[in-house]
Structure formats: structure tokens, C-alpha cells
Amino acid sequence: MKIEIEVVERDNGSKDYTVTNNGKFADRLTFDEMLGLIASLTMPESRRCIQWLKTQDEWDQREQRLQGIRERNADKETAFG
């Protein structure tokens, strides 16, 4: 995959972006549009970052699991300390 990003400066001093990938292009993009397109193009099929979104109940369960690990580790330190 070869992605090219071209920064185009306009006469009025503004900038826009052209992204080219495999013979296709999108031009006159704003900075955030360009970043979104690049992120979409480079993102793997399995987007693990989506797992970071959790309900409050899921966050609470995660915190309980982590607290259990902390307590077990503290018990081990006390036993071997």
C-alpha cells in the first residue's frame, strides 16, 4: 500500500489536502478529513481499539477484576516480604 498526501496551498493562503491510494484520490480535503481518511486506510480489518468502548457495567466489572489482581499481588508481597 502506498498512500500519498499532497498539501496544496491556495492563493488566499489556505491549505487543503489530496490523498492518493492505488490510483484513487480524494482532493480538497480539510486537515481533519485527511486524517480520518488516512486512519481508515491504514486501520486493520480487526479494529481492536473498538473494544475500548464499554458500558458503565463493563467498566465496573473490569475494575473489580483489576482490584482482585491488586489484592492477590498485595497478599503475595506480604507473604514473601
N, C-alpha and C positions, 0 to 999 in steps of 0.2 A: 504494500500500500504506500503510495506516495501522495501526500497531501501538500499542496502548495497554498500559501497565504500571501496575497499581494495587498499591500497598503497603497491606496490611491488617494493622493492629495488633490483636492479640488481647488479651483481658482479662488474661492472665497475663504480658503484656509481650513475647511473641514476635511475630515478623513473618512473614507469608508473602506471596506474590505471585500476582496474577492477570494473565495475558496474554491480550489480546483482539486478534483479527485477522480481518477480513472476516466478522463475525458468529459466529465460533467462539471458544471460550475454554478456557483451562486454569487452574484455580484451585488454591489451597492448595499452590503450588509453593515449594520452598526456593529460596534465593538462587542456588545453582549450577544448579538445574533451570531457573529462569527465564533465566539467562544462556545456557544451552545451547539453549533454545527460541528465544530472540531470535537467536542466532547462526545457527541452522538456517533461520529465516525470512528472514534478510537475506543469506544466502550465495548467490552467483550459481550458476547451473547448472554452469558450468565452474569448478570449485574449484581454482584454480591452486596453492593452498597445499599440496595433497596431493603436488605434485611435490617438495616439500622432503624427503619421506621417501625415503631412498636406502639401498641396501645398502652395506656397507663397501667393496666393489669399486667401486661407482659413486662413492662419496666419494673414493676413491683416484684414480680416473680424472679426476674434477673437479679435484683438487689438482694433478695432473700438467699438465692444460691450463692452469690458472692459473699454475703455475710457469713454463711455456713462455712465457706472455704477459709475466710479470715479466722473464724473461731477455731477451726481444726488446726490451722497453722499456728495460732497462738498457743493451743494446748500442746502441740509438739515442741515448741520452743520452751515452754515451761517444763516439760518432761525431760528434755535433753539439756536444758540450760543450767 
